Amino acid sequence: MKKSELRRIIKEEIKKIQIKEQSPISAGPCSPDCQAAFNCKQWLSSMIQLPNFSSSNPNQPCNFIEFKIDQLTTWISNFTGNPSSQQLMQKQCKLTAFQYICNNPSFAGGTYSCSNC
């Protein structure tokens, strides 16, 4: 392989790493609609930094995730306001995010296995 080709490949890989570092949540539950309703990627990035995700307690973060799923499901099912409201959209997006994280632990850097998702 020529040096110029190797340099080009290295530069491309460095760019990919830089982009990934700037946006730690680049895939997952943050749909364009959720991102428009609120800064879903920023919220999600902050949320997975909570102590629940690094706890030595074997029941975490599953207890936290499952509690949030139940809490948001109840809130959404009891919602009586405008079905197009931003508040409802945010809750639905957060519910989707918690369900995604529950079923995809590697997304949050975890090795947990939640059974009630």
N, C-alpha and C positions, 0 to 999 in steps of 0.2 A: 504494500500500500504506500502511496506517495505521501510525503509529509504534508502537502497542501490539503489532501483529502482527509488525513488524520486531524489536522487543525480545524477543518470545517466541521467535522463530526464532534470534536471536543467543544467547539463554540456552540453548536446546536444543543448539546447536552447541558451545558452550563445555563443556557437560556431557559431550557425546560425546568431545571432545578430552581432558578430564580423566580420563575412564574409560579411554580408550586409553592415556594416559600412565601410569596406575597399573598397568595390565596390558599390558606390551609384547607379550606372546605371547598374543594373544586368539583366534587361529585356528591351524589347522595340525594337527600330529600328536599333540597332547596330548588323548587321549580321556578321558572320565570315569574309565575303569578305570585308565589310566596316571596320572592325577592322584591317584587314590586310593592307588595303589601307592607313589608317592613324589611329591614336588612337581615334576612334569614341567615345568610352565611356568617355574618358577624355574631349574631345571637348564638348560632350553633357552635361556632368556634369557642366562644366564651363559656357556653354551657358545658361542653365536654371537658373543660378545664376545672370544673367544680370538684371538690374533694371526693365526692361520691364515686368518681371515675378512677381514683387512685387509692381508694381505701383498701386496707388489708382485710376488712370485714368481708367474708365470703358471700354475704348476702347483698353486697353492693357491687355494681350500681343497679342491679336488678330491682331491688326494693324501690329505689328512687324512680327508675324508669317506669315500672309498673304503677306506682302511685300517680305519677304524672299522666300516664295514659288514662287511668281511671278518672282522675280529676278533670282532665280536658274533655273526655267523653261525656261525663255528667254535665259539665258546663255547656257543651255544644247541644246536647239533647234538651236541656232546659232553656235554651236561648229563645227569646220571644221577640227580639228586635228585627231590624231590617236584615233580610237574608243576604243583602249585598254589602253589608257593613264591613269596614276594614277590621274592626274588632273580631268579628266572626272569622274572617279570612285568616287573621293571625293565629287564632286558636286552632283552626283546622290545620294550618301549616305546622304549628308546633306539635299537634297530635301526630301528623304524618311523620315528622322528624323523630319523635320518640318511638313510634312504631318501627321506623326504619332502623334506628340504633339498636332497638331491642332484638331485631332479627338479623342485624349485621354488626356484631360486636367489634370486628376488626376495624370498622369505620371510625370508632372512637378510640382505637388503639388498645382495645381490651381483649381479654381472653375469657370473659364471662359467658355464661350460657343461661339465659333467662327462659323459664319454662312457660310463663303465662303471657306470652305476647300474642 
